[in-house]
């Protein structure tokens, strides 16, 4: 049975093709920012509701991080395509590369019964928030209330990339003894 939190996660996944199409339309900065913001809100809201209503499920626990990683990776790829410089590609590669690495690490740790060693931490939640904020600013990219949103988005993206590396280091450090033991 699909509950409301899982439905919100599925909505986030369903928004991905809409987000991609809208990204290429006129006024794309406003519309794609709105769609990405809606997806980011469903990310926060689905977890909140699942915990509050006691509607957590194995399917939801699997699907939620997949949805997060998909929307972030796709936004990064689209932004790199539009601004194809090393300054955009480097943090995008760091963020996407970390997600692949930690997903593989978690899968392997689960296979050997050590999944708890690499459970989601508060730093991971802060990292995700930083990524979402940076991507919202980069997608919008127009000055807002006199603030240079695109430049602030760039700075935020680098902060998100640093948080991404930091959280990856923490996960790898936690798993390192197990990785060495099982060679």
Secondary structure, 3 states (H helix, E strand, C coil): CCCHHHHHHHHHHHHHHHHHHHHCCCCHHHHHHHHHHHHHHHHHHHHHHHHHCCCCCHHHHHHHHHHHHHHHHHHHHHHHHHCCCHHHHHHHHHHHHHHHHHHHHHHHHHHCCCHHHHCCCHHHHHHHHHHHHHHHHHHHCCCECCECHHHHHHHHHHHHHHHHHHHHHHHHHHHHHHHHHCC
